[in-house]
Amino acid sequence: MAKTHNAYKGEKPQRQPKLLMRDGFTVGYELREQAVPETMINAEGKVVPYVPKFPDSIKGSFAAYKANTKTLLKASLYFLIFLAPMIVLLVYGYNALLAHYTYSGGNFMGNLGIGYPGEISDIHSIMLTLYNGYQMFLFYCVPAVFIISLGMAGLFNVAKKVIWNEPIKYVAKPFFDGIKRFWWKYVIFVMVGAGVLLAMGSSLIYLLGEIEMSRAGAGAYCACIFSFIIGAPILLYCLVPLTIIPSYKLSFVQLIKDSFIMLVNRFVPYLIMAAVSIIPVALLAISPIFSYILYIVYVGFGCSLWAMLWTGVGHSSYLKCVYLHDITESQSKNPYAKNAKSAKQQQRQKPQTVEGKTESPENAQAQNGQGGQNSQSNNQAKKKQQGFVNPKKKKKKNG
């Protein structure tokens, strides 16, 4: 018995992959020192297609990290030069600022000289000054982040070379070469992200201060909520170009567009990676002693591992977008699609019937023009065949 339409009700058509905003995506050349060979010789001595040692993915980046721990440890030590101001600010400056603002905002004299018992300091004023200390700490972090952005250019350049298994004789050369070539791009995106973090932190501190004074209104809540809703995607976007700046040759405008398209098409991997990156930062709030141990671990291994994993996510996302870009481009160049469009256009035109044949108006006009030219040439040929006859001679012959 033949299948009916109801038999295919449960079947769903396969969804064809496509790249959103394909027209704005630019495929850049890889910034490699050595060309990638097309073939390689395997362990059996056979010539096979080239397979990279570390694939451009999170797993490949982690495998490259384990295989090149010493190289990345040296890169972390160079990065420590640019990370030192932030470490000093976290270890010493944070406690100094909070102590200064806490002592200056409280009245610890107990109204001495007025009478006994004296009044203790107002807890609300102390909390407000404490929030002011948090705000000043955020302001002091801005120049420290600027210095860190310079070191990130070198660290990500080393991470790219490690994943691509390029030879590194001296770690200092690719590290400072990355700073020389890409520092201004890293500074722009990192400082934009720092500005967004500053706005989010300031709105939260302002809301906490208003709540402490029991005067928080709808405006303070809305400002804090909207700052996080708008700022979080912008902050995530600022992390995307950091992973592909040293790897692919793109202009600054192309980098902005490609990063946005990558984030739209590969939002989930970037979101998961951002959530994983927040966990080590949250562990610093457990206890002061534990945080000091974490500082040592982060400086030695965490920074380089963070750069490797983010580079792996960036490379895999970029190659996925390139793959989808090529698929959609090949589909747009399908000759059958063009023939279908031309057939539809021909059907829309009004046909003309000439001697039982249906032709388009353009062909009919062309044939009419050719027919007129042929008739004129035939008349001219007939005139040439007839000789010239004098009318006087005809009359004489007739007479």
C-alpha positions in Angstrom: 0.0 0.0 0.0 1.3 3.4 -0.9 2.4 5.8 1.9 0.0 8.6 2.6 0.9 12.2 3.6 0.1 11.3 7.3 3.0 8.9 7.2 5.5 11.7 6.8 3.9 13.9 9.5 6.6 13.0 12.1 9.5 13.6 9.7 11.1 17.0 9.9 13.2 18.5 7.1 16.9 18.7 7.9 18.0 22.2 8.8 20.8 23.4 6.5 23.6 25.2 8.3 24.1 28.8 7.4 26.1 31.8 8.6 24.0 34.7 9.9 25.1 38.1 8.4 27.3 36.3 5.9 27.7 39.5 3.8 29.6 41.3 6.6 32.0 38.4 7.3 35.6 38.6 6.0 37.8 35.6 5.7 41.3 36.7 6.7 44.7 35.0 6.0 46.4 33.2 8.9 49.4 35.0 10.3 51.8 32.1 10.2 55.6 32.2 10.0 55.6 28.9 8.0 53.2 27.7 5.3 51.1 24.7 6.2 52.1 21.7 4.1 49.4 19.8 2.2 50.7 16.4 3.0 52.8 14.6 5.7 54.5 11.3 6.2 52.9 9.2 9.0 54.6 6.6 11.2 54.2 3.9 8.6 56.1 6.0 6.0 53.0 6.7 3.9 52.2 10.1 2.5 48.9 11.3 3.9 47.0 14.6 4.1 48.4 17.0 6.7 46.9 16.8 10.1 47.9 19.4 12.7 49.4 18.2 16.0 47.0 20.4 18.0 43.5 21.1 16.5 42.1 24.6 16.8 39.7 23.8 19.6 39.4 23.8 23.4 40.7 20.3 23.6 43.6 21.1 21.3 44.5 24.2 23.2 44.5 22.2 26.5 46.7 19.5 24.9 49.1 22.1 23.6 49.2 23.7 27.1 50.2 20.3 28.7 52.9 19.7 26.1 54.4 23.2 26.3 54.1 24.0 30.0 57.7 25.3 30.4 57.3 27.7 27.4 54.0 29.1 28.7 55.5 29.4 32.2 58.2 31.7 30.8 55.5 33.7 29.0 53.7 34.0 32.3 56.8 35.4 34.0 57.1 38.1 31.2 53.4 38.8 31.7 54.0 39.3 35.4 55.8 42.5 34.6 52.6 44.0 33.3 50.5 42.3 36.0 52.5 43.6 38.9 50.6 47.0 39.4 47.3 45.1 39.7 48.8 42.6 42.2 50.1 45.4 44.3 46.7 47.1 44.2 44.9 44.0 45.2 47.3 42.9 48.0 48.1 46.3 49.5 46.0 49.1 48.0 42.6 47.5 48.5 43.1 47.1 52.3 44.7 50.5 52.6 41.8 52.2 50.8 39.2 50.5 52.9 41.0 51.2 56.1 41.4 54.9 55.2 37.7 55.4 54.2 36.4 53.4 57.2 38.4 55.3 59.8 37.6 58.7 58.2 33.9 58.1 58.0 33.3 57.1 61.6 33.1 58.9 64.9 35.1 56.9 67.4 35.5 59.5 70.0 32.1 58.7 71.7 31.3 62.4 72.1 34.2 62.8 74.5 33.9 65.9 76.6 30.2 66.3 76.2 29.0 63.7 78.6 29.0 60.1 79.5 27.9 57.7 78.1 29.0 58.8 74.6 27.2 57.8 71.4 28.8 55.3 69.1 29.5 56.1 65.5 26.6 56.0 63.0 26.8 52.7 61.2 25.2 54.2 58.1 27.9 56.8 57.6 30.6 54.2 58.0 28.9 52.0 55.3 28.7 55.0 53.0 32.4 55.8 53.3 33.1 52.1 52.8 31.2 52.2 49.5 33.2 55.2 48.6 36.3 53.2 49.2 35.0 50.5 46.8 34.4 53.2 44.2 37.9 54.6 44.5 39.3 51.1 44.2 37.5 50.7 40.9 39.0 54.0 39.6 42.5 52.9 40.6 42.0 49.7 38.7 41.6 51.5 35.3 45.3 52.4 34.8 46.4 48.9 36.1 44.1 47.3 33.5 45.7 49.6 30.8 49.1 48.1 31.6 47.7 44.6 31.6 46.3 45.1 28.1 49.8 45.6 26.8 51.0 42.3 28.2 47.9 40.5 26.9 49.0 41.3 23.3 52.3 39.4 23.9 50.7 36.5 25.9 48.0 35.8 23.3 50.7 35.9 20.5 52.6 33.2 22.3 49.5 31.2 22.8 48.7 31.3 19.1 52.2 30.0 18.2 51.9 27.2 20.8 48.6 26.0 19.4 49.8 26.1 15.8 53.0 24.2 16.9 55.3 26.9 15.5 58.9 26.8 16.7 59.8 29.1 19.6 63.5 29.5 20.3 63.2 32.4 22.7 59.9 33.2 24.4 60.8 36.8 24.7 60.8 37.3 20.9 57.2 36.4 20.1 56.0 37.9 23.4 57.4 41.4 22.8 56.8 41.1 19.0 53.1 40.6 19.8 53.2 43.8 22.0 54.9 45.7 19.2 52.4 44.7 16.5 49.0 44.4 18.3 49.2 46.5 21.4 46.8 49.3 20.2 44.1 46.8 19.3 44.3 45.1 22.7 44.3 48.4 24.5 41.1 49.6 22.7 39.0 46.4 23.4 40.3 45.9 26.9 39.7 49.5 27.9 36.2 49.4 26.5 35.6 46.3 28.6 37.1 48.1 31.6 34.8 51.1 31.1 31.8 48.8 31.0 32.9 47.1 34.2 33.4 50.4 35.8 29.9 51.5 34.9 28.4 48.2 36.2 30.3 48.4 39.4 29.5 52.1 40.0 25.8 51.5 39.5 25.9 48.6 42.0 27.7 50.6 44.6 25.3 53.5 44.2 22.3 51.2 44.6 23.9 49.7 47.8 24.5 53.1 49.2 20.9 54.1 48.5 19.6 51.0 50.2 21.8 51.6 53.2 20.3 55.1 53.6 16.7 53.7 53.0 16.1 55.9 50.1 16.5 53.6 47.1 13.9 54.3 44.5 12.9 52.8 41.2 15.5 54.8 39.3 18.4 53.4 41.3 17.2 49.8 40.7 16.5 50.3 37.0 19.9 51.9 36.5 21.7 49.0 38.1 19.6 46.4 36.3 19.9 48.0 32.9 23.7 48.5 33.3 24.1 44.8 33.8 21.7 43.8 31.0 23.4 46.1 28.5 27.0 45.8 29.9 27.3 42.0 30.1 26.9 41.4 26.3 29.3 44.3 25.5 31.8 42.9 27.9 31.5 39.4 26.3 31.9 41.0 22.9 35.1 42.7 24.0 36.6 39.3 24.7 36.0 37.9 21.3 38.5 39.9 19.2 41.3 39.3 21.7 41.3 35.6 20.6 41.8 36.3 16.8 43.9 39.5 16.7 47.3 37.8 16.4 46.0 34.9 14.3 44.3 36.4 11.3 45.1 39.3 9.0 42.1 41.6 9.4 41.7 45.4 9.4 40.3 47.1 12.4 36.8 47.5 10.8 36.8 43.9 9.6 37.9 42.8 13.1 34.9 44.6 14.6 32.4 43.1 12.2 33.9 39.5 12.3 33.9 39.5 16.1 30.2 40.5 16.2 29.3 37.9 13.7 31.3 35.3 15.6 29.5 36.2 18.8 26.1 36.0 17.2 26.7 32.6 15.5 28.8 31.1 18.4 27.2 32.7 21.4 26.9 29.5 23.6 30.7 28.5 23.5 31.7 32.1 24.4 29.1 32.3 27.2 30.3 28.9 28.7 33.9 30.0 28.5 33.1 33.3 30.2 31.3 31.5 33.0 34.3 29.2 33.5 36.6 32.2 33.6 34.5 33.9 36.4 35.0 30.9 38.8 38.7 31.6 39.6 37.9 35.2 40.3 35.1 34.3 42.6 37.4 32.0 44.6 39.4 35.0 45.7 36.6 36.1 48.0 36.8 32.9 50.2 39.5 34.1 52.6 42.6 36.4 52.5 45.1 33.5 53.1 43.5 31.4 50.4 43.5 34.3 48.0 47.3 34.7 48.4 47.8 31.1 47.4 45.6 31.6 44.4 47.5 34.7 43.3 50.7 32.5 43.0 48.9 29.8 41.1 47.2 32.2 38.7 50.5 34.0 38.0 52.4 30.8 37.3 49.8 28.8 35.4 46.4 30.4 35.4 47.1 33.4 33.1 48.7 31.3 30.3 46.0 28.6 30.6 43.3 31.3 30.4 44.9 32.7 27.2 45.3 29.2 25.7 41.7 28.2 26.3 40.3 31.5 25.0 42.5 31.2 21.9 41.2 27.7 21.3 37.6 29.0 21.5 38.4 31.9 19.2 40.1 29.7 16.6 37.4 27.0 16.5 34.6 29.7 16.3 36.4 31.5 13.5 37.0 28.3 11.5 33.4 27.3 12.0 32.2 30.7 10.6 34.6 30.3 7.6 33.1 26.9 6.9 29.6 28.2 7.1 30.6 31.2 4.9 31.9 28.9 2.2 28.8 26.7 2.3 26.4 29.6 1.9 28.6 31.1 -0.8 28.6 27.8 -2.8 24.8 27.6 -2.4 24.4 31.2 -3.6 26.4 30.2 -6.7 24.3 27.2 -7.6 23.6 27.3 -11.4 20.2 25.6 -11.0 19.1 28.5 -8.8 20.0 31.0 -11.5 18.2 29.0 -14.1 15.1 28.9 -12.0 15.2 32.7 -11.5 15.7 33.3 -15.2 12.7 31.0 -16.0 10.5 33.0 -13.6 11.5 36.2 -15.2 10.7 34.9 -18.6 7.3 33.8 -17.5 6.5 37.2 -16.2 7.1 38.8 -19.6 4.2 38.9 -22.0 4.8 36.5 -24.9 3.9 37.3 -28.6 2.6 34.6 -31.0 4.1 34.6 -34.5 3.2 31.8 -36.9 2.4 29.3 -34.2 5.7 30.0 -32.2 5.7 31.7 -28.9 8.7 34.1 -28.5 9.6 36.9 -26.2 9.1 40.6 -27.2 12.8 41.1 -27.4 13.3 38.3 -29.9 10.2 39.4 -31.9 11.6 43.0 -32.1 14.9 41.6 -33.1 13.4 39.4 -35.8 11.2 42.3 -37.1 14.3 44.5 -37.4 16.1 41.7 -39.2 13.1 41.2 -41.5 13.0 44.9 -42.4 16.6 44.9 -43.2 16.3 41.8 -45.4 13.3 43.3 -47.4 15.3 46.5 -48.0 18.3 44.6 -49.3 16.1 42.5 -51.6 14.5 45.6 -53.2 17.9 47.1 -53.7 19.1 43.9 -55.4 16.1 43.9 -57.8 16.8 47.5 -58.7 20.3 46.5 -59.5 19.2 43.6 -61.8 16.9 45.8 -63.9 18.9 47.8 -66.4 18.4 51.5 -67.1 15.9 52.1 -70.0 15.6 55.5 -71.7 11.9 56.4 -72.2 12.6 58.2 -75.5 14.0 55.1 -77.1 11.0 53.1 -76.1 8.7 55.6 -77.7 10.7 55.5 -81.0 10.5 51.7 -81.1 6.8 51.8 -80.5 6.3 54.4 -83.3 
